[in-house]
């Protein structure tokens, strides 16, 4: 697709014969969770709207719908004229200044927007380099808050099995310690407490419904654990309603509401990691809205800049900020070199303007309906355990592990870019995806699973 008002996209120059870029990459660059001599990556030679122009190692070329939104960030697609313009205009003023002792319009304006958009009561903003760093800052803030109240023993966190919060050290500590991706570092990660994965929920009539008895049992486990360990805990940290990289697990909002109540009862903070779920992805502007709760601390990222630049933010309540400000430390003890980078802040502001002006709710609702129809045939395949859809998220879960290279190639041959993991083939399309794009994604995923796994 082409964005309204966009310049005609340049025609990408695609290789004829084996792609030299792929050959230059192999053995030189690490890719996420992949060995240096692993499967060859696909080279990107152009991107516009919802389309990627790719080439394989052997020179085979593909034009594919990006069903991943570049890991859930490019919600407005590629080369959006409003985001391109914001980037170029800010570069014409200044690209970066340190944030120590200085401020600038892009940072202040973006902070004002975030306070206005997020749940009422989140009044203070800290800008970070990435989602993982935002989680680090949130954890630090929770400990500083408890220290400011004279509770120096409260330095641990209660997290969820199946959770994922990033790859830096404190963030790794609150990821699933058994089925997560960080089992290689047990002696280097602080030991935290974990509740079982919350009971699954499914979308029915616009509501998330689950087994009431399972929810009640889970809440009982939450209450028991916090009663036992509350004097050691600084905060509870969760991905609200949708656990992302830990398994694309949709869970009961009642569990999130219970976490809010129990945190209040025992003097803990509630941290919600909305890095993947924020800005409309689950069908609510923030996934916290499914439970009608306001956290003490919220982390946002990914879609914040529309996929243009790395930027994340941590927001907190005035109550939390006041305790830290009045403590002997006074400052929140973190300060990245590229904190509040002006280019990133300017593009993020433009991205939020687009989100609010473009009718995101209608876009996401349309994607949800399209994925529900398009992925339904996968339920008939013997290899498929479950198909689930929530907002602009669609998941096909297999009984066994996905043959990632084979399924990726099969989907590409259907004109769809996906990146499966473990036993999951999933999609989080750009919000600007057309009905035809979404139909292609559903058909491509179903065809790829059928071809490779039957």
DANORZI-V38485 format. One record per residue. N is the residue number from 1. SS is DSSP state (~ for helix, > for strand, _ for the rest). PSI is psi in whole degrees, -180 to 180 (NA if undefined). D_CENTER is the distance of its C-alpha to the mean C-alpha in whole Angstrom. Layout:
N/SS/PSI/D_CENTER, N/SS/PSI/D_CENTER
This chain:
1/_/159/24, 2/_/135/25, 3/_/144/24, 4/_/130/27, 5/_/-2/29, 6/_/150/27, 7/_/156/30, 8/_/126/31, 9/_/143/28, 10/_/142/30, 11/_/121/31, 12/_/144/29, 13/_/108/32, 14/_/147/31, 15/_/152/33, 16/_/111/36, 17/_/-173/36, 18/_/139/34, 19/_/116/31, 20/~/-26/32, 21/~/-41/29, 22/~/-42/28, 23/~/-39/31, 24/~/-33/30, 25/~/-44/27, 26/_/127/28, 27/_/-8/29, 28/_/-46/28, 29/_/136/24, 30/_/141/22, 31/>/161/19, 32/_/124/15, 33/_/42/17, 34/>/144/20, 35/_/158/24, 36/_/-33/26, 37/_/27/28, 38/_/-166/25, 39/_/139/25, 40/_/136/25, 41/_/167/22, 42/_/138/23, 43/>/134/24, 44/>/123/22, 45/>/-2/25, 46/>/156/24, 47/>/136/21, 48/>/138/22, 49/>/-124/21, 50/_/8/19, 51/>/142/21, 52/>/140/21, 53/>/113/24, 54/>/156/24, 55/>/137/27, 56/_/171/27, 57/_/-36/29, 58/_/3/32, 59/_/-5/32, 60/_/133/31, 61/>/153/29, 62/>/140/26, 63/>/119/25, 64/>/144/22, 65/>/131/20, 66/>/96/16, 67/_/-1/14, 68/_/-8/11, 69/~/39/11, 70/~/66/11, 71/~/50/7, 72/~/16/6, 73/_/-35/8, 74/_/65/11, 75/_/-24/12, 76/_/9/15, 77/_/-168/16, 78/>/149/18, 79/_/44/21, 80/_/129/21, 81/~/-35/24, 82/~/-38/23, 83/~/-40/20, 84/~/-44/23, 85/~/-44/25, 86/~/-40/23, 87/~/-48/23, 88/~/-40/26, 89/~/-41/28, 90/~/-37/26, 91/~/-30/27, 92/~/-19/31, 93/~/-63/31, 94/_/144/29, 95/_/-34/26, 96/_/142/25, 97/_/153/27, 98/_/151/27, 99/_/-6/26, 100/_/113/28, 101/_/-1/31, 102/_/159/30, 103/_/173/28, 104/_/160/27, 105/~/-45/27, 106/~/-40/23, 107/~/-46/22, 108/~/-45/24, 109/~/-43/23, 110/~/-41/19, 111/~/-41/20, 112/~/-42/22, 113/~/-44/20, 114/~/-41/17, 115/~/-38/19, 116/~/-33/21, 117/~/-36/17, 118/_/168/16, 119/_/143/18, 120/_/136/22, 121/_/-12/22, 122/>/96/20, 123/>/-5/22, 124/>/144/21, 125/>/136/19, 126/>/123/18, 127/>/136/16, 128/>/169/15, 129/_/-33/14, 130/_/171/11, 131/~/-43/8, 132/~/-41/10, 133/~/-36/13, 134/~/-38/12, 135/~/-44/12, 136/~/-46/15, 137/~/-41/17, 138/~/-43/16, 139/~/-43/18, 140/~/-45/21, 141/~/-41/21, 142/~/-42/21, 143/~/-43/24, 144/~/-36/26, 145/~/-49/26, 146/~/-40/28, 147/~/-39/30, 148/~/-23/31, 149/_/7/32, 150/_/30/34, 151/_/70/32, 152/_/-16/32, 153/_/-15/31, 154/_/85/28, 155/_/2/26, 156/>/170/24, 157/>/147/21, 158/>/121/20, 159/>/-175/17, 160/>/140/16, 161/_/142/17, 162/_/-3/14, 163/_/153/12, 164/_/130/10, 165/_/8/9, 166/_/176/10, 167/_/1/13, 168/_/169/15, 169/~/-48/18, 170/~/-39/18, 171/~/-40/14, 172/~/-34/15, 173/~/-26/18, 174/_/8/16, 175/_/162/14, 176/_/121/16, 177/_/-13/19, 178/_/-54/21, 179/_/7/19, 180/_/-165/16, 181/_/13/16, 182/_/26/18, 183/~/-14/21, 184/~/-7/23, 185/~/38/23, 186/~/-37/25, 187/~/-10/27, 188/~/-8/25, 189/_/132/22, 190/_/139/23, 191/_/122/24, 192/_/178/22, 193/>/146/23, 194/>/135/21, 195/>/157/21, 196/_/158/21, 197/_/133/18, 198/_/155/19, 199/_/143/21, 200/>/152/19, 201/_/155/19, 202/>/153/20, 203/>/126/20, 204/>/118/24, 205/_/34/25, 206/_/3/22, 207/>/154/22, 208/>/119/20, 209/>/150/23, 210/_/177/23, 211/_/114/26, 212/~/-37/28, 213/~/-40/30, 214/~/-39/27, 215/~/-44/25, 216/~/-41/28, 217/~/-40/28, 218/~/-43/25, 219/~/-38/25, 220/~/-41/29, 221/~/-40/27, 222/~/-49/25, 223/~/-41/28, 224/~/-45/30, 225/~/-42/28, 226/~/-36/27, 227/~/-35/31, 228/~/-38/32, 229/~/8/29, 230/~/-34/29, 231/~/-2/31, 232/~/-13/29, 233/>/137/25, 234/>/-37/24, 235/>/163/21, 236/>/134/19, 237/>/132/15, 238/>/155/13, 239/_/119/9, 240/_/122/11, 241/_/-35/12, 242/>/115/10, 243/>/124/9, 244/_/-96/7, 245/_/-14/8, 246/_/0/11, 247/_/6/13, 248/_/47/11, 249/>/123/13, 250/>/127/14, 251/>/170/16, 252/_/127/19, 253/~/-27/18, 254/~/-29/21, 255/~/-39/20, 256/~/-42/18, 257/~/-39/21, 258/~/-39/23, 259/~/-39/21, 260/~/-47/21, 261/~/-46/25, 262/~/-39/25, 263/~/-44/24, 264/~/-42/26, 265/~/-32/29, 266/_/12/29, 267/_/27/28, 268/_/160/24, 269/>/152/21, 270/>/118/18, 271/>/125/15, 272/>/129/12, 273/>/97/8, 274/_/23/7, 275/_/-42/4, 276/_/-31/2, 277/_/-17/6, 278/_/162/7, 279/_/39/10, 280/_/-5/11, 281/_/-36/9, 282/_/5/11, 283/_/-10/14, 284/_/154/14, 285/_/-41/13, 286/_/142/12, 287/~/-24/11, 288/~/-27/14, 289/~/-23/16, 290/~/-30/17, 291/_/-3/19, 292/_/33/20, 293/_/159/19, 294/_/119/19, 295/_/169/17, 296/_/-33/19, 297/>/136/16, 298/>/137/13, 299/>/134/10, 300/>/156/8, 301/_/-141/7, 302/~/-90/6, 303/~/-5/8, 304/~/-44/10, 305/~/13/12, 306/_/21/12, 307/_/8/11, 308/_/-44/15, 309/_/157/15, 310/_/126/13, 311/_/141/12, 312/>/170/11, 313/>/147/13, 314/>/129/14, 315/>/148/16, 316/>/167/19, 317/>/161/22, 318/~/-33/25, 319/~/-45/27, 320/~/-47/24, 321/~/-38/25, 322/~/-42/29, 323/~/-45/29, 324/~/-43/28, 325/~/-34/30, 326/_/-1/33, 327/_/166/33, 328/_/-32/35, 329/_/-36/32, 330/_/-47/31, 331/_/154/28, 332/_/121/24, 333/_/73/25, 334/_/147/22, 335/_/84/23, 336/_/149/21, 337/_/-42/23, 338/_/26/21, 339/_/131/20, 340/_/39/20, 341/_/127/20, 342/~/-39/22, 343/~/-47/21, 344/~/-42/17, 345/~/-41/18, 346/~/-44/21, 347/~/-39/18, 348/~/-42/15, 349/~/-44/18, 350/~/-37/19, 351/~/-42/16, 352/~/-37/16, 353/~/-45/20, 354/~/-45/19, 355/~/-47/16, 356/~/-30/19, 357/~/-18/22, 358/_/1/21, 359/_/53/21, 360/~/-36/17, 361/~/-44/18, 362/~/-39/21, 363/~/-49/18, 364/~/-41/16, 365/~/-41/19, 366/~/-41/20, 367/~/-42/18, 368/~/-47/17, 369/~/-43/21, 370/~/-40/21, 371/~/-38/19, 372/~/-41/21, 373/~/-47/24, 374/~/-32/23, 375/~/-11/22, 376/~/-40/24, 377/~/-23/27, 378/~/-24/25, 379/~/-22/26, 380/~/-6/29, 381/_/138/29, 382/_/-30/30, 383/_/-12/27, 384/>/126/25, 385/>/-44/24, 386/>/150/22, 387/>/131/20, 388/>/148/18, 389/>/137/16, 390/>/117/14, 391/_/-134/14, 392/_/47/12, 393/>/126/11, 394/>/137/14, 395/>/132/15, 396/>/114/18, 397/>/128/19, 398/>/164/22, 399/_/-33/25, 400/_/-177/24, 401/_/146/22, 402/_/137/21, 403/_/89/24, 404/~/-50/21, 405/~/-41/23, 406/~/-43/25, 407/~/-39/23, 408/~/-48/21, 409/~/-42/24, 410/~/-39/26, 411/~/-41/23, 412/~/-38/23, 413/_/-16/27, 414/_/5/26, 415/_/29/24, 416/>/130/21, 417/>/122/18, 418/_/164/16, 419/_/85/15, 420/_/165/15, 421/>/152/15, 422/_/-118/18, 423/_/26/19, 424/>/130/16, 425/>/118/16, 426/>/167/13, 427/>/142/12, 428/_/83/10, 429/_/159/13, 430/_/146/13, 431/_/-24/14, 432/_/4/18, 433/_/136/18, 434/_/169/22, 435/~/-36/23, 436/~/-40/25, 437/~/-48/21, 438/~/-40/20, 439/~/-41/23, 440/~/-40/23, 441/~/-48/20, 442/~/-46/21, 443/~/-40/24, 444/~/-42/23, 445/~/-46/21, 446/~/-42/24, 447/~/-40/26, 448/~/-43/25, 449/~/-44/24, 450/~/-42/28, 451/~/-40/29, 452/~/-40/28, 453/~/-13/28, 454/_/NA/30
